[in-house]
Amino acid sequence: MARMGLLISPELCIGCRACQVACKSWNELPGDATKNRGSYENPGDLTPHLYNRIRFVELPSEKDPMRWLFVNQRCMHCDDAGCMKICPTPGALYKTPEGAVAVNKDKCIGCHLCLAGCPFNVPRYDEKGKCSKCHLCFDRIANNMAPACAKTCPTGAISYGDREALIAKAQKMGYQKVYGQADLGGLGAIYAFKDGPKVYGYDEKPQISEMIVFWHKYLKPLSYLGLGGVAAAAVLHYVAVGPHKVEEDDHE
């Protein structure tokens, strides 16, 4: 199956935040209590109940009094995902055939390690201590439907489709360098930036911490061996010695 993804074009975004509303509606997410912080952003950050949001960027401009940029913030659905590398629970974070990085909350143990492994500071934790983030509407895309945010966007600032075709589309629009084209194995959410990534609030070269790589390569396999060793020792003890029998003295 061809890898699918999102192309996000901040220059086309008008800041209507229909994507936020559509996401909440489809996923049946409750509203977030907010208050005026002196900014048009609402809410001011991602929350366990807000999987994507529009970040308002104000820049000085030579032509206009102020240049406004509206940047969609969400899970990037990395091919080489740091959250999946560090997650200690098999299946809590998994990748769908379309390329989405999704969460199985029933398997999540609430360790918060995925937040440490994400170079984009995306995962949040809900009231039950479970990881919560954008899952690229994996239930929609599995049925050949566009994610709710892309379906709703009135200007085409968020478009969904074959990832390679989206990159070609961005290049045809004049964006020779597409952010996320090759970073971290290629991001599932790629950006058509007119200026450098830092202008839009992103690192030039997003990277996974070396500690995360070390955990994934060396410590994580050892942890599985350790758990396997404990289980094997328990079985061996049961076979060789038998179950523990409660004696009368034990009651006393």
For each residue, the residues with C-beta under 8 A, 3 or more apart:
1: 97 98
2: 162 163 164
3: 79 98 99 162 163 164 186 188
4: 98 99 100 136 141 160 161 162 163 188
5: 77 99 160 161 162 163 166 187 188 189 190
6: 136 147 149 150 158 159 160 166 188 189 190
7: 158 159 160 161 166 167 169 170 178 190 191 192
8: 71 72 157 158 189 190 191 192
9: 12 13 156 157 158 159 170 173 191 192
10: 13 69 70 71 72 157 191 192 193 194 200
11: 69 192 194
12: 9 155 156 157
13: 9 10 54 70 71 72 155 157
14: 70 154 155 157
15: 40 54 56 68 70
16: 154
17: 20 21 42 53 54
18: 21 22 152 153 154
19: 22 23 52 54 72 148 149 150 152 153 158
20: 17 23 24 50 52 53 54 149
21: 17 18 24 25 152
22: 18 19 25 26 148 149 151 152
23: 19 20 26 27 29 50 51 52 134 148 149
24: 20 21 27 28 29 30 31 49 50
25: 21 22 28 148
26: 22 23 137 140 148
27: 23 24 51 148
28: 24 25
29: 23 24 49 50 51
30: 24 49
31: 24 49
32: 43 47 49 50
33:
34: 42 43 44
35:
36:
37: 41 44
38:
39: 42 44 56
40: 15 56
41: 37 44 53 54 55 56
42: 17 34 39
43: 32 34 46 47 50 53
44: 34 37 39 41
45: 53
46: 43 50 51 52 53 73 74 122 124 133
47: 32 43 50 124
48: 124 125 126 127 132
49: 24 29 30 31 32 126 132
50: 20 23 24 29 32 43 46 47 53
51: 23 27 29 46 74 75 132 133 134 135
52: 19 20 23 46 72 73 74 134 149
53: 17 20 41 43 45 46 50 72 73 74
54: 13 15 17 19 20 41 70 71 72 73
55: 41 70 71 72 73 201
56: 15 39 40 41 68 69 70
57: 68 69 70 71 199 200 201
58: 66 67 68 69
59: 66 67 68 69 199
60: 66 67
61: 64 65 66 67
62:
63:
64: 61 67
65: 61
66: 58 59 60 61
67: 58 59 60 61 64
68: 15 56 57 58 59
69: 10 11 56 57 58 59 199 200
70: 10 13 14 15 54 55 56 57 157
71: 8 10 13 54 55 57 200 201
72: 8 10 13 19 52 53 54 55 149 157 158
73: 46 52 53 54 55 201
74: 46 51 52 53 122 134 189
75: 51 101 120 122 123 133 134 135 136 189
76: 120 122 180 184 187 188 189
77: 5 81 99 100 101 134 136 187 188 189
78: 81 82 101 183 184 185 186 187 188
79: 3 99 184 185 186 187 188
80: 85 184 185 208
81: 77 78 84 85 93 95 101 117 184
82: 78 85 86 114 117 118 119 184 208 209 212
83: 86 87 93 101 114 115 117 118 122 123
84: 81 87 93 94 95 101 114 117
85: 80 81 82 117 208 212 213 215 216 220
86: 82 83 113 114 116 117 212 215 216 220
87: 83 84 92 93 111 113 114 117
88: 109 111 113 220 223
89: 92 107 108 109 111
90: 107
91: 94 104 107
92: 87 89 103 104 107 108 109 131
93: 81 83 84 87 101 102 103 104 114 131
94: 84 91 101 102 104
95: 81 84 99 100 101 102
96: 99 100 102 136 138 141 142
97: 1 142
98: 1 3 4 136 138 141 142
99: 3 4 5 77 79 95 96 136 163 188
100: 4 77 95 96 135 136 137 138 141 188
101: 75 77 78 81 83 84 93 94 95 135 136 188
102: 93 94 95 96 135 136 138
103: 92 93 108 130 131 132 133 135
104: 91 92 93 94 107 108
105: 108 128 130 131 132
106:
107: 89 90 91 92 104
108: 89 92 103 104 105 130 131
109: 88 89 92
110: 125 128 129 130 131
111: 87 88 89 114
112: 115 116 125
113: 86 87 88 116 117
114: 82 83 84 86 87 93 111 117 118 123 131
115: 83 112 118 121 123 124 125
116: 86 112 113 209 212
117: 81 82 83 84 85 86 87 113 114 208 209 212
118: 82 83 114 115 121 122 123
119: 82 184 203 206 207 208 209
120: 75 76 202 206
121: 115 118
122: 46 74 75 76 83 118 133 134
123: 75 83 114 115 118 131 132 133
124: 46 47 48 115 131 132 133
125: 48 110 112 115 129 130 131 132
126: 48 49 129 130 132
127: 48
128: 105 110
129: 110 125 126
130: 103 105 108 110 125 126
131: 92 93 103 105 108 110 114 123 124 125
132: 48 49 51 103 105 123 124 125 126
133: 46 51 75 103 122 123 124
134: 23 51 52 74 75 77 122
135: 51 75 100 101 102 103 138
136: 4 6 75 77 96 98 99 100 101 102 141 147 188
137: 26 100 140 141 145 146 147 148 149
138: 96 98 100 102 135 141 142
139: 142 143
140: 26 137 143 145 146 147 148
141: 4 96 98 100 136 137 138 144 145 146 147 160
142: 96 97 98 138 139
143: 139 140
144: 141
145: 137 140 141 151
146: 137 140 141 150 151 160
147: 6 136 137 140 141 150 151 160
148: 19 22 23 25 26 27 137 140 151 152
149: 6 19 20 22 23 52 72 137 152 153 158
150: 6 19 146 147 153 158 159 160
151: 22 145 146 147 148 160
152: 18 19 21 22 148 149
153: 18 19 149 150 156 157 158 159
154: 14 16 18
155: 12 13 14
156: 9 12 153 159
157: 8 9 10 12 13 14 70 72 153
158: 6 7 8 9 19 72 149 150 153
159: 6 7 9 150 153 156 166 169
160: 4 5 6 7 141 146 147 150 151
161: 4 5 7 165 166
162: 2 3 4 5 165 166
163: 2 3 4 5 99 166 167 186 188 190
164: 2 3 167 168
165: 161 162 168 169
166: 5 6 7 159 161 162 163 169 170 190
167: 7 163 164 170 171 178 181 190
168: 164 165 171 172
169: 7 159 165 166 172 173
170: 7 9 166 167 173 175 178 190 192
171: 167 168 174 175 176 178
172: 168 169
173: 9 169 170 192
174: 171
175: 170 171 178 192 193 194
176: 171
177: 181 193
178: 7 167 170 171 175 181 190 191 192
179: 183 187 190 191 192 193 197 200 202
180: 76 183 184 186 187 189 190 191
181: 167 177 178 186 187 190
182: 185 186
183: 78 179 180 186 187 205 206
184: 76 78 79 80 81 82 119 180 187 206 207 208
185: 78 79 80 182
186: 3 78 79 163 180 181 182 183 190
187: 5 76 77 78 79 179 180 181 183 184 190
188: 3 4 5 6 76 77 78 79 99 100 101 136 163
189: 5 6 8 74 75 76 77 180
190: 5 6 7 8 163 166 167 170 178 179 180 181 186 187
191: 7 8 9 10 178 179 180 197 200 202
192: 7 8 9 10 11 170 173 175 178 179
193: 10 175 177 179 196 197 199 200
194: 10 11 175
195: 199 200
196: 193 199 204
197: 179 191 193 200 202 203 204
198: 201 202 203 204
199: 57 59 69 193 195 196
200: 10 57 69 71 179 191 193 195 197
201: 55 57 71 73 198
202: 120 179 191 197 198 206
203: 119 197 198 206 207
204: 196 197 198
205: 183
206: 119 120 183 184 202 203
207: 119 184 203
208: 80 82 85 117 119 184 212 213
209: 82 116 117 119 212 213
210: 213 214
211: 214 215
212: 82 85 86 116 117 208 209 215 216
213: 85 208 209 210 216 217
214: 210 211 217 218 219
215: 85 86 211 212 218 219 220
216: 85 86 212 213 220
217: 213 214 220 221
218: 214 215 221 222
219: 214 215 222 223
220: 85 86 88 215 216 217 223 224
221: 217 218 224 225
222: 218 219 225 226
223: 88 219 220 226 227
224: 220 221 227 228
225: 221 222 228 229
226: 222 223 229 230
227: 223 224 230 231
228: 224 225 231 232
229: 225 226 232 233
230: 226 227 233 234
231: 227 228 234 235
232: 228 229 235 236
233: 229 230 236 237
234: 230 231 237 238
235: 231 232 238 239
236: 232 233 239 240
237: 233 234 240 241
238: 234 235 241 242 243
239: 235 236
240: 236 237
241: 237 238
242: 238 245
243: 238
244:
245: 242
246: 250 251
247: 250 251
248: 251 252
249: 252
250: 246 247
251: 246 247 248
252: 248 249
